[in-house]
C-alpha cells in the first residue's frame, strides 16, 4: 500500500492545519501538492511568473517542508510557480533554499524542467511529431518564434525519474495535475488504473468531498484500487462527491487522457466504507503509442490600457446599450482620423451580463452600471493614446444631440490604467516522444 497526503488543491490556497497534522499521523509515504495551472489565463505562462503572493507561498511551503522533515518522506510540487515555466521552477527553488538556510536544514532537491526550445518545437512540427487537439489554433514557425514560453506537460515517467534521485523535495515544472500523485503508486506496483483514477480525484485536495475548502485528504493505493479519506473532521467523501469529480475540467466523465495513455473509469465501482470514506475499484488504464505529451505555449499579443466610468443617471442606465454603441461609433471615427484604427476597443458593461455576456438569459435590472473600456494595441503608447481619445466621451457623451450634456463619474484619476503586455495561449497540441525524458531536464541541488 502507498499513502499520499494532498494538503490542498494548490500551494497558496488555504487549508486546515489541524487536518494536515491529522494526516501526518497516518504516516503517508509522500506529500504531493499542485502549484498551478492555466486556470488564471496566459499571463503567467507568458511571463513565467507566479500568481500567488511570495509571502503566502513561502509560509505554506515552509509548513509542508517542516512536516516532510519530521516524517522523513519526499515532498513534491508540480507545475511550480503557477505556470511550470523554467523561471517559475527557479523561483520555487530559490524560495526552498531560502527556507532551508533559515533553518539550517540539509536537503537534496530535484528540479524537473519542462520548457521547450523554439527551434526544437519547430523541428518537431516539421517532422510531423506535433498534432493538434480538438479546436486547436493553427501554428506555424512565426507563431512558435513569438512564444515567450512553451512547456510540455510531464507524466508519471518523468516524476518517477525525479523520485529515483532520492531527493527530499522535488520541484517540477509543468506536469499534469495527476502525475505527481500517480507516479509513486505506479512505481510501487499498485493498480495502474486506480493510481491514475485516485490521482484525478485527489488533484484538487478536498474538492471531491463535502467540505471542499478543508483541503487535506489522504489517498491509499493498493493492488486493487484506492481509498479516499478526508482529514478534516467536518469533511466526508461519498460515492457521489468522488464520482462527480471525473466531470471536473474534463469533457468526458469516463475517459481521461494522460501522457502515454488514458484512464477508463467506465467500470469503476464507488463504495462507501463509512459515512466519510470511499473505496473505488474497477478503473482501467490503457496504454497508447506513440508516447505523447501535451504542449502549452503563450505569446505576447499586444498591450492594453483600460478605462472605467460609472453611470448612475437612470436615463443612461436604461439605454446603456445605445450609449455603448454611441461610444463605439465615436471612437472609431476619432481613431480613423488619428492613425489609431488598428487599436481594438472592447466595451464591457459591468453589472449587466458582465460574466456571461451574450449567453446571459436573465433580463437586466436597472441600477448603477459601470462601463469598462479595454484598448488593445501593438504598443502601450498606442493603447493609452486611444484611451485618452475616448476620455471626453466616457465623461460627457450624450445619447442625442438635443439633450443636456451628461456628466458621469471616473472612479480614478487618471481613469486610464495601463495593464502592460497582453498574452494569449497559442498551443493546444500534443507532441510525440521516442523517449519520455527527451523533452525534460532533471537536476539535483544539494543545500
Secondary structure, DSSP 8 states (H G I E B T S, - for coil): -EEEEE--SSTTS---HHHHHHHHTT--SEEEEEEE-STT-THHHHHT--SS-HHHHHHHHHHHHHHHHHHT-EEEEEEEEET--HHHHHHHHHHHHHHHHHHT---EEEEEE-B--HHHHHHHHHTT-EEE-TT-----HHHHHHEEEEEE-B-HHHHHHHHTTT-SEEEESSB-TTHHHHHHHHHTT--HHHHHHHHHHHTTGGGGSS-GGG--EEEEE-SSEEEEEE-STT----HHHHHHGGGTT-S-SSEEEETTEEEE-TT-EEEESSSSEEEEE--EEEE-SSEEEEEEEEEEEEEEEEEEEEE--HHHHHTHHHHHHHHHHHHHHHHHHTT-TT-EEEEEEETSSTTTGGG--S----S-EEEEEEEEESSHHHHHHHHHHHHHHHHH--SSTTS-----EESSSS--EEEEEEEEE---EEEEESSTTTT-EEEEEE-
